[in-house]
């Protein structure tokens, strides 16, 4: 994650983003059959984020933010 921060009198705004690898590992147990299946996948994902903090009065503040995420995990395969 990388961020850029804007500072001012009574407020700050932080925005940035990042990307990374996603790993999936799921084990499915079928107790009635006595078997287990393991599914794995590797993919990637990204994130954009912004956050704003501001003083609305001496004792009242607002914190606004959002996240935008995307994950592409691929099709899990049975090993």
N, CA, C and O atoms as a GROMACS GRO file, in nm:
protein
  316
    1UNK      N    1   0.083  -0.117   0.000
    1UNK     CA    2   0.000   0.000   0.000
    1UNK      C    3   0.088   0.124   0.000
    1UNK      O    4   0.189   0.130   0.070
    2UNK      N    5   0.049   0.220  -0.078
    2UNK     CA    6   0.119   0.348  -0.082
    2UNK      C    7   0.014   0.458  -0.065
    2UNK      O    8  -0.092   0.453  -0.126
    3UNK      N    9   0.044   0.556   0.019
    3UNK     CA   10  -0.050   0.664   0.049
    3UNK      C   11   0.015   0.799   0.024
    3UNK      O   12   0.137   0.815   0.030
    4UNK      N   13  -0.070   0.895  -0.006
    4UNK     CA   14  -0.030   1.035  -0.015
    4UNK      C   15  -0.123   1.112   0.078
    4UNK      O   16  -0.244   1.092   0.074
    5UNK      N   17  -0.069   1.200   0.160
    5UNK     CA   18  -0.147   1.271   0.261
    5UNK      C   19  -0.139   1.421   0.234
    5UNK      O   20  -0.031   1.477   0.215
    6UNK      N   21  -0.256   1.485   0.234
    6UNK     CA   22  -0.266   1.631   0.226
    6UNK      C   23  -0.307   1.681   0.364
    6UNK      O   24  -0.410   1.640   0.416
    7UNK      N   25  -0.227   1.770   0.422
    7UNK     CA   26  -0.256   1.824   0.554
    7UNK      C   27  -0.293   1.971   0.542
    7UNK      O   28  -0.233   2.046   0.465
    8UNK      N   29  -0.393   2.010   0.620
    8UNK     CA   30  -0.433   2.150   0.623
    8UNK      C   31  -0.476   2.187   0.764
    8UNK      O   32  -0.470   2.105   0.856
    9UNK      N   33  -0.518   2.307   0.780
    9UNK     CA   34  -0.563   2.355   0.911
    9UNK      C   35  -0.701   2.297   0.941
    9UNK      O   36  -0.801   2.342   0.885
   10UNK      N   37  -0.707   2.198   1.030
   10UNK     CA   38  -0.834   2.137   1.068
   10UNK      C   39  -0.878   2.021   0.983
   10UNK      O   40  -0.989   1.971   1.003
   11UNK      N   41  -0.797   1.975   0.888
   11UNK     CA   42  -0.836   1.861   0.805
   11UNK      C   43  -0.712   1.787   0.757
   11UNK      O   44  -0.602   1.841   0.758
   12UNK      N   45  -0.733   1.664   0.714
   12UNK     CA   46  -0.632   1.590   0.639
   12UNK      C   47  -0.704   1.495   0.544
   12UNK      O   48  -0.812   1.444   0.574
   13UNK      N   49  -0.643   1.472   0.431
   13UNK     CA   50  -0.697   1.382   0.329
   13UNK      C   51  -0.586   1.283   0.294
   13UNK      O   52  -0.474   1.323   0.261
   14UNK      N   53  -0.619   1.155   0.300
   14UNK     CA   54  -0.522   1.050   0.269
   14UNK      C   55  -0.580   0.964   0.157
   14UNK      O   56  -0.694   0.918   0.168
   15UNK      N   57  -0.505   0.944   0.051
   15UNK     CA   58  -0.550   0.855  -0.056
   15UNK      C   59  -0.432   0.776  -0.111
   15UNK      O   60  -0.317   0.820  -0.104
   16UNK      N   61  -0.465   0.661  -0.166
   16UNK     CA   62  -0.360   0.575  -0.219
   16UNK      C   63  -0.416   0.443  -0.265
   16UNK      O   64  -0.536   0.429  -0.288
   17UNK      N   65  -0.328   0.346  -0.280
   17UNK     CA   66  -0.370   0.216  -0.329
   17UNK      C   67  -0.257   0.116  -0.322
   17UNK      O   68  -0.146   0.146  -0.279
   18UNK      N   69  -0.288  -0.002  -0.367
   18UNK     CA   70  -0.190  -0.108  -0.367
   18UNK      C   71  -0.240  -0.230  -0.442
   18UNK      O   72  -0.356  -0.235  -0.484
   19UNK      N   73  -0.153  -0.326  -0.458
   19UNK     CA   74  -0.187  -0.450  -0.528
   19UNK      C   75  -0.108  -0.563  -0.463
   19UNK      O   76  -0.006  -0.541  -0.398
   20UNK      N   77  -0.158  -0.683  -0.482
   20UNK     CA   78  -0.088  -0.796  -0.424
   20UNK      C   79  -0.140  -0.929  -0.473
   20UNK      O   80  -0.237  -0.936  -0.548
   21UNK      N   81  -0.074  -1.034  -0.429
   21UNK     CA   82  -0.108  -1.171  -0.467
   21UNK      C   83  -0.214  -1.225  -0.372
   21UNK      O   84  -0.210  -1.196  -0.252
   22UNK      N   85  -0.308  -1.303  -0.423
   22UNK     CA   86  -0.412  -1.368  -0.344
   22UNK      C   87  -0.393  -1.519  -0.351
   22UNK      O   88  -0.377  -1.575  -0.459
   23UNK      N   89  -0.395  -1.584  -0.235
   23UNK     CA   90  -0.381  -1.728  -0.227
   23UNK      C   91  -0.509  -1.786  -0.169
   23UNK      O   92  -0.563  -1.734  -0.071
   24UNK      N   93  -0.559  -1.894  -0.229
   24UNK     CA   94  -0.678  -1.963  -0.180
   24UNK      C   95  -0.641  -2.108  -0.154
   24UNK      O   96  -0.575  -2.171  -0.236
   25UNK      N   97  -0.683  -2.159  -0.040
   25UNK     CA   98  -0.662  -2.299  -0.003
   25UNK      C   99  -0.783  -2.343   0.080
   25UNK      O  100  -0.798  -2.301   0.194
   26UNK      N  101  -0.869  -2.427   0.021
   26UNK     CA  102  -0.992  -2.472   0.086
   26UNK      C  103  -0.994  -2.623   0.088
   26UNK      O  104  -0.966  -2.688  -0.012
   27UNK      N  105  -1.028  -2.679   0.205
   27UNK     CA  106  -1.044  -2.823   0.218
   27UNK      C  107  -1.191  -2.854   0.246
   27UNK      O  108  -1.251  -2.800   0.338
   28UNK      N  109  -1.247  -2.941   0.164
   28UNK     CA  110  -1.386  -2.981   0.176
   28UNK      C  111  -1.391  -3.125   0.229
   28UNK      O  112  -1.337  -3.216   0.168
   29UNK      N  113  -1.456  -3.143   0.344
   29UNK     CA  114  -1.469  -3.276   0.404
   29UNK      C  115  -1.609  -3.331   0.375
   29UNK      O  116  -1.709  -3.263   0.395
   30UNK      N  117  -1.613  -3.455   0.328
   30UNK     CA  118  -1.740  -3.525   0.306
   30UNK      C  119  -1.745  -3.640   0.405
   30UNK      O  120  -1.700  -3.751   0.377
   31UNK      N  121  -1.802  -3.612   0.521
   31UNK     CA  122  -1.801  -3.710   0.630
   31UNK      C  123  -1.877  -3.837   0.596
   31UNK      O  124  -1.838  -3.946   0.638
   32UNK      N  125  -1.986  -3.825   0.518
   32UNK     CA  126  -2.062  -3.944   0.484
   32UNK      C  127  -1.987  -4.034   0.387
   32UNK      O  128  -2.017  -4.153   0.378
   33UNK      N  129  -1.888  -3.979   0.314
   33UNK     CA  130  -1.807  -4.060   0.223
   33UNK      C  131  -1.668  -4.086   0.282
   33UNK      O  132  -1.596  -4.174   0.233
   34UNK      N  133  -1.629  -4.011   0.384
   34UNK     CA  134  -1.497  -4.026   0.444
   34UNK      C  135  -1.384  -3.974   0.357
   34UNK      O  136  -1.272  -4.024   0.364
   35UNK      N  137  -1.412  -3.872   0.272
   35UNK     CA  138  -1.310  -3.818   0.182
   35UNK      C  139  -1.291  -3.669   0.208
   35UNK      O  140  -1.376  -3.602   0.267
   36UNK      N  141  -1.176  -3.619   0.163
   36UNK     CA  142  -1.146  -3.476   0.168
   36UNK      C  143  -1.093  -3.433   0.032
   36UNK      O  144  -1.012  -3.503  -0.029
   37UNK      N  145  -1.138  -3.318  -0.015
   37UNK     CA  146  -1.088  -3.258  -0.138
   37UNK      C  147  -1.026  -3.123  -0.102
   37UNK      O  148  -1.083  -3.047  -0.024
   38UNK      N  149  -0.910  -3.094  -0.160
   38UNK     CA  150  -0.843  -2.967  -0.137
   38UNK      C  151  -0.838  -2.889  -0.268
   38UNK      O  152  -0.794  -2.941  -0.371
   39UNK      N  153  -0.883  -2.765  -0.263
   39UNK     CA  154  -0.885  -2.677  -0.379
   39UNK      C  155  -0.790  -2.561  -0.354
   39UNK      O  156  -0.792  -2.502  -0.246
   40UNK      N  157  -0.707  -2.528  -0.453
   40UNK     CA  158  -0.612  -2.417  -0.440
   40UNK      C  159  -0.619  -2.328  -0.564
   40UNK      O  160  -0.656  -2.372  -0.673
   41UNK      N  161  -0.582  -2.204  -0.544
   41UNK     CA  162  -0.578  -2.108  -0.654
   41UNK      C  163  -0.486  -1.993  -0.616
   41UNK      O  164  -0.470  -1.962  -0.498
   42UNK      N  165  -0.425  -1.931  -0.716
   42UNK     CA  166  -0.342  -1.813  -0.697
   42UNK      C  167  -0.392  -1.706  -0.793
   42UNK      O  168  -0.418  -1.734  -0.910
   43UNK      N  169  -0.405  -1.584  -0.743
   43UNK     CA  170  -0.453  -1.474  -0.826
   43UNK      C  171  -0.392  -1.344  -0.782
   43UNK      O  172  -0.287  -1.341  -0.716
   44UNK      N  173  -0.457  -1.234  -0.818
   44UNK     CA  174  -0.408  -1.102  -0.780
   44UNK      C  175  -0.527  -1.013  -0.746
   44UNK      O  176  -0.642  -1.044  -0.777
   45UNK      N  177  -0.497  -0.903  -0.682
   45UNK     CA  178  -0.603  -0.809  -0.645
   45UNK      C  179  -0.546  -0.670  -0.627
   45UNK      O  180  -0.426  -0.651  -0.613
   46UNK      N  181  -0.636  -0.573  -0.626
   46UNK     CA  182  -0.596  -0.434  -0.609
   46UNK      C  183  -0.692  -0.360  -0.519
   46UNK      O  184  -0.805  -0.404  -0.498
   47UNK      N  185  -0.647  -0.248  -0.465
   47UNK     CA  186  -0.725  -0.169  -0.371
   47UNK      C  187  -0.695  -0.022  -0.392
   47UNK      O  188  -0.579   0.018  -0.399
   48UNK      N  189  -0.801   0.059  -0.401
   48UNK     CA  190  -0.790   0.205  -0.399
   48UNK      C  191  -0.863   0.252  -0.274
   48UNK      O  192  -0.973   0.204  -0.244
   49UNK      N  193  -0.804   0.345  -0.201
   49UNK     CA  194  -0.863   0.389  -0.074
   49UNK      C  195  -0.844   0.540  -0.058
   49UNK      O  196  -0.741   0.595  -0.095
   50UNK      N  197  -0.948   0.605  -0.003
   50UNK     CA  198  -0.938   0.748   0.032
   50UNK      C  199  -1.005   0.769   0.167
   50UNK      O  200  -1.103   0.702   0.201
   51UNK      N  201  -0.950   0.861   0.243
   51UNK     CA  202  -1.004   0.893   0.375
   51UNK      C  203  -0.985   1.040   0.402
   51UNK      O  204  -0.877   1.095   0.377
   52UNK      N  205  -1.089   1.106   0.454
   52UNK     CA  206  -1.082   1.248   0.488
   52UNK      C  207  -1.127   1.267   0.632
   52UNK      O  208  -1.230   1.213   0.673
   53UNK      N  209  -1.051   1.344   0.707
   53UNK     CA  210  -1.083   1.379   0.845
   53UNK      C  211  -1.090   1.531   0.853
   53UNK      O  212  -1.001   1.601   0.806
   54UNK      N  213  -1.199   1.581   0.914
   54UNK     CA  214  -1.214   1.725   0.925
   54UNK      C  215  -1.283   1.762   1.054
   54UNK      O  216  -1.367   1.688   1.105
   55UNK      N  217  -1.249   1.876   1.106
   55UNK     CA  218  -1.314   1.929   1.226
   55UNK      C  219  -1.433   2.014   1.181
   55UNK      O  220  -1.415   2.114   1.110
   56UNK      N  221  -1.554   1.975   1.222
   56UNK     CA  222  -1.673   2.053   1.189
   56UNK      C  223  -1.698   2.163   1.292
   56UNK      O  224  -1.757   2.266   1.261
   57UNK      N  225  -1.654   2.139   1.413
   57UNK     CA  226  -1.658   2.240   1.519
   57UNK      C  227  -1.547   2.204   1.618
   57UNK      O  228  -1.464   2.118   1.590
   58UNK      N  229  -1.545   2.269   1.732
   58UNK     CA  230  -1.438   2.245   1.828
   58UNK      C  231  -1.437   2.102   1.882
   58UNK      O  232  -1.330   2.046   1.905
   59UNK      N  233  -1.555   2.043   1.902
   59UNK     CA  234  -1.565   1.909   1.959
   59UNK      C  235  -1.639   1.809   1.870
   59UNK      O  236  -1.682   1.705   1.918
   60UNK      N  237  -1.654   1.839   1.742
   60UNK     CA  238  -1.730   1.753   1.651
   60UNK      C  239  -1.649   1.732   1.524
   60UNK      O  240  -1.610   1.829   1.458
   61UNK      N  241  -1.623   1.606   1.489
   61UNK     CA  242  -1.536   1.573   1.375
   61UNK      C  243  -1.610   1.482   1.278
   61UNK      O  244  -1.704   1.411   1.316
   62UNK      N  245  -1.568   1.483   1.155
   62UNK     CA  246  -1.622   1.393   1.052
   62UNK      C  247  -1.507   1.311   0.993
   62UNK      O  248  -1.398   1.363   0.968
   63UNK      N  249  -1.533   1.184   0.972
   63UNK     CA  250  -1.437   1.093   0.910
   63UNK      C  251  -1.509   1.027   0.794
   63UNK      O  252  -1.601   0.949   0.816
   64UNK      N  253  -1.469   1.056   0.672
   64UNK     CA  254  -1.530   1.002   0.551
   64UNK      C  255  -1.427   0.917   0.479
   64UNK      O  256  -1.310   0.954   0.472
   65UNK      N  257  -1.470   0.804   0.425
   65UNK     CA  258  -1.375   0.720   0.353
   65UNK      C  259  -1.444   0.623   0.260
   65UNK      O  260  -1.564   0.598   0.270
   66UNK      N  261  -1.366   0.569   0.167
   66UNK     CA  262  -1.417   0.465   0.078
   66UNK      C  263  -1.304   0.371   0.038
   66UNK      O  264  -1.186   0.408   0.038
   67UNK      N  265  -1.342   0.250   0.004
   67UNK     CA  266  -1.252   0.148  -0.050
   67UNK      C  267  -1.309   0.099  -0.182
   67UNK      O  268  -1.430   0.079  -0.194
   68UNK      N  269  -1.225   0.079  -0.278
   68UNK     CA  270  -1.263   0.017  -0.404
   68UNK      C  271  -1.167  -0.099  -0.423
   68UNK      O  272  -1.047  -0.079  -0.437
   69UNK      N  273  -1.222  -0.222  -0.424
   69UNK     CA  274  -1.138  -0.342  -0.431
   69UNK      C  275  -1.176  -0.428  -0.552
   69UNK      O  276  -1.291  -0.430  -0.596
   70UNK      N  277  -1.074  -0.497  -0.604
   70UNK     CA  278  -1.098  -0.594  -0.711
   70UNK      C  279  -1.006  -0.713  -0.688
   70UNK      O  280  -0.886  -0.697  -0.668
   71UNK      N  281  -1.063  -0.832  -0.690
   71UNK     CA  282  -0.985  -0.955  -0.674
   71UNK      C  283  -1.013  -1.047  -0.792
   71UNK      O  284  -1.128  -1.071  -0.827
   72UNK      N  285  -0.907  -1.098  -0.851
   72UNK     CA  286  -0.918  -1.201  -0.952
   72UNK      C  287  -0.843  -1.323  -0.900
   72UNK      O  288  -0.720  -1.328  -0.904
   73UNK      N  289  -0.919  -1.420  -0.850
   73UNK     CA  290  -0.858  -1.535  -0.784
   73UNK      C  291  -0.838  -1.654  -0.876
   73UNK      O  292  -0.770  -1.750  -0.837
   74UNK      N  293  -0.893  -1.652  -0.994
   74UNK     CA  294  -0.881  -1.765  -1.082
   74UNK      C  295  -0.974  -1.879  -1.042
   74UNK      O  296  -1.047  -1.868  -0.943
   75UNK      N  297  -0.973  -1.985  -1.115
   75UNK     CA  298  -1.059  -2.101  -1.089
   75UNK      C  299  -0.986  -2.198  -0.994
   75UNK      O  300  -0.880  -2.248  -1.029
   76UNK      N  301  -1.043  -2.224  -0.876
   76UNK     CA  302  -0.979  -2.319  -0.784
   76UNK      C  303  -0.971  -2.458  -0.847
   76UNK      O  304  -1.067  -2.507  -0.906
   77UNK      N  305  -0.855  -2.521  -0.832
   77UNK     CA  306  -0.834  -2.655  -0.888
   77UNK      C  307  -0.818  -2.756  -0.776
   77UNK      O  308  -0.761  -2.726  -0.671
   78UNK      N  309  -0.868  -2.877  -0.799
   78UNK     CA  310  -0.860  -2.984  -0.702
   78UNK      C  311  -0.724  -3.051  -0.714
   78UNK      O  312  -0.686  -3.098  -0.822
   79UNK      N  313  -0.651  -3.055  -0.603
   79UNK     CA  314  -0.518  -3.118  -0.607
   79UNK      C  315  -0.530  -3.264  -0.568
   79UNK      O  316  -0.430  -3.336  -0.566
   0.00000   0.00000   0.00000
